[in-house]
Each structure stands twice: as C-alpha cells, then as structure tokens.
Amino acid sequence: MGGPNHVGNYCDAPIIVDTENDRVYYQSSYYYIGHFSRFNKKRSQENRV
C-alpha cells in the first residue's frame, strides 16, 4: 500500500521500497503504466476534455 496523499486518503504506489529489509516491490500498476507508456509517441500532447 502506498502512503497518504494531499487529500488525506491512501493510494497505491507502483513501486514500494522496504528499506529495513532492502527489498523493492513492483506492484501490478507499475507494469500496466509501462505497457500504456509504450504507445505514447514522442512529442505527443494531452487533449483535455
């Protein structure tokens, strides 16, 4: 689980680092963000609705 954010709730973190045990955990959101980012073309722009 990720930590609290600016609106006072908790959100999932794509990567969690456990410094006490020297471990790194990659959550499923890390992999699907990577999957979608491959389809973004260079110099693409955001279209706001």
Backbone as ProteinMPNN parsed JSONL, in Angstrom:
{"seq_chain_A": "MGGPNHVGNYCDAPIIVDTENDRVYYQSSYYYIGHFSRFNKKRSQENRV", "coords_chain_A": {"N_chain_A": [[0.855, -1.176, 0.0], [0.481, 2.214, -0.725], [1.255, 5.503, 0.517], [-0.239, 8.196, 2.511], [-1.857, 10.961, 0.844], [-2.186, 14.291, -0.582], [-4.917, 14.787, -0.263], [-5.665, 13.393, 1.915], [-6.194, 10.631, 1.836], [-5.386, 7.174, 1.075], [-3.298, 5.879, -1.47], [-2.394, 3.578, -4.053], [0.961, 2.639, -4.638], [3.134, 2.458, -7.398], [5.734, 1.423, -7.123], [7.198, 0.038, -4.294], [9.421, 0.52, -1.683], [11.169, -1.235, 0.668], [13.074, -0.297, 3.067], [14.087, -1.29, 5.422], [14.423, -4.015, 5.072], [15.829, -4.131, 2.739], [14.436, -4.45, 0.224], [12.624, -4.342, -2.867], [9.473, -3.759, -4.175], [7.515, -4.33, -6.939], [4.499, -3.28, -7.985], [1.41, -4.323, -9.582], [0.407, -2.114, -10.946], [2.695, -0.753, -11.754], [3.584, -2.239, -13.939], [1.42, -2.053, -15.771], [1.362, 0.698, -16.243], [3.793, 0.988, -17.539], [3.208, -0.548, -19.805], [1.144, 0.959, -21.125], [2.555, 3.328, -21.559], [4.301, 2.752, -23.59], [2.91, 3.152, -25.902], [2.63, 5.844, -26.234], [3.497, 8.442, -28.291], [6.508, 10.178, -29.168], [6.704, 13.626, -28.458], [3.965, 13.863, -28.218], [0.774, 15.274, -27.299], [-1.321, 16.284, -24.592], [-4.812, 15.987, -24.611], [-7.271, 17.855, -23.366], [-10.476, 17.421, -21.91]], "CA_chain_A": [[0.0, 0.0, 0.0], [1.203, 3.486, -0.733], [1.054, 6.334, 1.694], [-1.265, 9.239, 2.416], [-1.582, 11.998, -0.148], [-2.61, 15.651, -0.237], [-6.337, 14.862, 0.089], [-5.882, 12.664, 3.158], [-6.515, 9.217, 1.696], [-4.25, 6.347, 0.688], [-3.327, 5.409, -2.849], [-1.434, 2.534, -4.354], [2.22, 3.103, -5.217], [3.641, 1.484, -8.37], [6.943, 0.799, -6.578], [7.321, 0.183, -2.847], [10.769, 0.181, -1.232], [11.281, -1.604, 2.076], [14.471, -0.005, 3.398], [14.524, -2.096, 6.563], [14.8, -5.35, 4.596], [16.485, -3.98, 1.43], [13.609, -5.093, -0.808], [11.839, -3.473, -3.741], [8.274, -4.449, -4.647], [6.876, -3.733, -8.112], [3.078, -3.609, -7.984], [0.86, -4.519, -10.926], [0.25, -0.814, -11.606], [3.98, -0.429, -12.38], [3.66, -2.911, -15.234], [0.467, -1.538, -16.756], [1.796, 2.042, -16.633], [4.823, 0.749, -18.548], [2.56, -1.032, -21.03], [0.486, 2.073, -21.809], [3.505, 4.374, -21.949], [4.949, 2.379, -24.851], [2.095, 3.594, -27.028], [2.701, 7.305, -26.337], [4.513, 8.847, -29.253], [7.306, 11.338, -28.78], [6.102, 14.928, -28.74], [2.504, 13.829, -28.171], [0.212, 16.283, -26.419], [-2.52, 15.911, -23.851], [-6.058, 16.632, -25.035], [-8.174, 17.995, -22.212], [-11.901, 17.379, -22.256]], "C_chain_A": [[0.895, 1.232, 0.0], [0.887, 4.285, 0.522], [-0.031, 7.358, 1.499], [-0.864, 10.282, 1.377], [-2.173, 13.323, 0.299], [-4.096, 15.778, 0.096], [-6.682, 13.969, 1.281], [-6.31, 11.22, 3.016], [-5.266, 8.453, 1.267], [-4.401, 5.919, -0.763], [-2.21, 4.391, -3.05], [-0.189, 3.136, -4.991], [2.72, 2.05, -6.204], [4.887, 0.742, -7.878], [6.987, 1.081, -5.077], [8.711, -0.302, -2.442], [10.731, -0.065, 0.272], [12.746, -1.438, 2.474], [14.979, -0.826, 4.575], [15.031, -3.462, 6.122], [15.492, -5.324, 3.232], [15.742, -4.72, 0.321], [12.874, -4.033, -1.6], [10.683, -4.302, -4.279], [7.674, -3.671, -5.812], [5.429, -4.21, -8.144], [2.589, -3.771, -9.419], [0.697, -3.195, -11.666], [1.549, -0.367, -12.272], [4.043, -1.011, -13.789], [2.633, -2.371, -16.218], [0.732, -0.089, -17.115], [2.869, 1.917, -17.717], [4.237, 0.292, -19.864], [1.93, 0.124, -21.801], [1.482, 3.118, -22.296], [4.242, 4.022, -23.236], [4.189, 2.89, -26.06], [2.039, 5.11, -27.164], [3.827, 7.672, -27.284], [5.281, 10.046, -28.726], [6.62, 12.596, -29.266], [4.572, 14.88, -28.794], [2.015, 14.855, -27.153], [-1.046, 15.749, -25.761], [-3.708, 16.682, -24.414], [-7.002, 16.673, -23.848], [-9.614, 18.04, -22.693], [-12.663, 18.291, -21.341]], "O_chain_A": [[1.938, 1.263, 0.654], [0.308, 3.761, 1.474], [-0.676, 7.398, 0.451], [0.317, 10.458, 1.075], [-2.614, 13.455, 1.441], [-4.502, 16.782, 0.682], [-7.855, 13.807, 1.618], [-6.755, 10.624, 3.997], [-4.199, 9.049, 1.114], [-5.505, 5.632, -1.224], [-1.225, 4.359, -2.312], [-0.292, 4.054, -5.803], [2.729, 0.863, -5.878], [5.069, -0.436, -8.184], [6.831, 2.224, -4.646], [9.127, -1.399, -2.813], [10.312, 0.796, 1.045], [13.561, -2.331, 2.245], [16.186, -1.033, 4.707], [15.956, -4.008, 6.722], [15.718, -6.375, 2.633], [16.328, -5.508, -0.421], [12.543, -2.967, -1.082], [10.881, -5.41, -4.778], [7.364, -2.488, -5.679], [5.164, -5.401, -8.311], [3.285, -3.394, -10.361], [0.834, -3.153, -12.888], [1.499, 0.342, -13.277], [4.502, -0.35, -14.72], [2.943, -2.24, -17.402], [0.359, 0.333, -18.209], [2.851, 2.659, -18.7], [4.709, 0.693, -20.928], [2.156, 0.257, -23.004], [1.27, 3.73, -23.343], [4.758, 4.915, -23.909], [4.769, 3.045, -27.135], [1.454, 5.615, -28.121], [4.972, 7.26, -27.097], [4.762, 10.831, -27.933], [6.032, 12.626, -30.346], [3.951, 15.777, -29.366], [2.757, 15.252, -26.254], [-1.738, 14.885, -26.3], [-3.617, 17.884, -24.662], [-7.475, 15.636, -23.384], [-9.927, 18.616, -23.736], [-13.883, 18.406, -21.459]]}, "name": "protein", "num_of_chains": 1, "seq": "MGGPNHVGNYCDAPIIVDTENDRVYYQSSYYYIGHFSRFNKKRSQENRV"}
